[in-house]
Amino acid sequence: MNKKRLGMSGEITIRPEEHKDFKEIISLILRSFQEGTNYSDGTDIIALVEEIRDSEYYIPELSFVAELDNRIVGHFLFSRFPLSPTKEGGHGSAAAAEIVMLAPVSVHADYFHQGIGSTMIRLGIEKVKELGYKGITVEGNYHFYNRVGFRTSSEYQIFPTSGYPMEEPRCMMCQETYEGSLKGIQGYIVYDMYYNA
């Protein structure tokens, strides 16, 4: 379990999600996306989480809940993500994947704008490093993710192929787990292994 003090409001801890958490995670995701975004009611996000859990890409020890004062205040996961050699897709073995994808990320709506998202992601990144992965990809708000160490993925020769990043390339980002860890790794982000992505 990793911990980090969060100002005066207490100490954030992260731990791997457990089956007993799933109902609470669903409720958290729904409120997080319904109240925090204008593009999802959360049902597609829940479907994606369940799809990842049922896939070969799922990493149980990197699928986290964040807790504050014994309450679940966040949920996020990293899953294996083999890059595609072409824009058209075609993935290698999930077991051989050297990078992970951070998605989705949810913060409980009662705890928006308190630093919980960035704190839990930083703690999670440390766990990814401990497990020896070479990099992390994420698609999202670059103003937020740049603050936790992500840079535009094309700087690492990793390119988006669909969706919003094609219109705003800075929304597809990567992070090395150590200096030079992504050297020699290149390819395309293709989500064709998931129906709900």
N, C-alpha and C positions, 0 to 999 in steps of 0.2 A: 504494500500500500504506500502510495506517495502522498505527501502532505505539503501544503503551502499556506502560510498565514495570509489572510485577505483583509488587510486594513483592520478596522475595529469590529468587523462583522463576524470574525471567527476564522477557523482554519478549514480550507478546502482539502478534502481527501479524494483520491480516485481509487477505485477497485474494479476488478473485472465484474461485468454484469452477471447475475445469476438468474435462473429461471423464475425464481420468486419475485424478481424485479419487473418482469415483462409487462404486467398490467399497469404498473405505475409509470413505466417508460412510455407506454402507448399514450397515456393521459398527458404526460409531460410534452411529448412530441406534438400532439394535437394543439395544445395551447400555445406552444412555442411558435409554431408556424402560423396558426390562425391569428395570433395577436402580434407577431413580430415580422411577418412578411406580407407582401401583396401578390405573391405568385403561387402560394400553396395553402391548402387547408390542412395539410399534414397527413392526409390519408395516403397519398402517393409516397410520402417519406416512410411511413410505417410499412408499406408494402415493400419498399426497397430494403429496409432493415431486415425484414423477415426473409426476403430473397437472399440477401447476403448470408444470413445465419444458416440457410439451407444449402449453401454452395460450398464448393471446394476452396473458395477464396476467404472464407471466414477464419479469423484467428481469435479464439475465445479469450486468450490472455491480453488481447489488445482491443477488446470491446468493453468500454468503461461506463460506469456511472460515477458522477461526481457528487459528493455529499458535503453538506454544511449543517452543523448542529444536528446530525443524525437524520437529515432529510435529503432525499435525492433532489438535486437542483440542476443536474445536467446529465446528458447522455451523448456519447460519441464513440465512433469506432474507426479502426484502421483495418483494412482488408488487403490481402495480397492483390497486386495489380500488375499482371504481365502486359508490357507494352506491345503494340502491334507493329509489325515491320512496314505496313502500308496503311494508307488512309482507309482502305476497304476493310481492315480488320485482320483477323487471324492471330490468335493468341498462342503463346507458348504455354507450357505447363504452369499451373498455379503454384505448384510446389517449388518451382525453380525461380519464381518471381523475386527480383532483387529490390523492388520498391513496393510501397504500400500506398493505398488511397485513403485519405482522411475524408470520410463522409458516411452518413450525415452527422451534423453537429447540432445539438439542441440544448437550449438553456431554458429552465423553467420560467414561465412568463412573470411570476412574482419576483424574479431576481434579475430582470434585465438591467443592463447598464451598471453593474456592480463589479465588473472585472472577472466574473466567473468563467466566461467563455475562454478568454485568453489564458487564465490561470490553469484551467483543466487541460487545455491543448498543450501548453508548455510541459505540464507533468506527463502527459501522454507521449509527447515527442521524446522525452527521456527514456521511456519504456521501449519505444521503437528502436532507439539507439542501442539499448542494452541487448536487444534481440538480434542485432547485426544487420538490419536492413540498410540499404545504401541510400535510399531517398524516400521522400513522401510527396505525393501529388495531392492537390486540392483544387476544387473549382468553387469560386465564391467572390465575396467582396474583397478586392485587393487592398482597400484602405485598411481593413481589419487584419487580413492574413499577412500583409507585409510587416505588421507590427510584431508578429510572432515568428519572423524569420523566413517567410516564403518570398520567392521572387518569380517573375514571369517565367513560365516553363520553357519558352522558346530559347531563353538564355542557356538552357541545358540541352538543347536539341531534342526537346520533347514537345510535341505539337498537338493542339486541339484539332478535332475533326468535325465537331458538330456543336449545335446549341449556341448559347450566349457567348462563349469565348471567341467564336469566329467573328462576332461583331466587336468585341472588346477583348483582345488577346490577353490583357493583363489579368483577366479573371481566371485564367488557367495558370496555376502556380506549382512550383516544386521547391523542395528544400533538401539540401544535402544533409546527411547525418554526420559527416565529418568532411573536412576540407578535401575536395577532389573526389569524393565518393561516387559522383555521377559521371565522372570522366569515362568516356567509352560506352556509356549507356545512352541510347537514343531510340526514338520511335514515336508512335502516335497514341494518343489517348482515344480509345474506341470503347464505348460502353456496351457493345453488342452481346456481352455475356449476361446482361441484365435486361429484363423486360421493363422494369420500373425506373430505370435510370434516365 
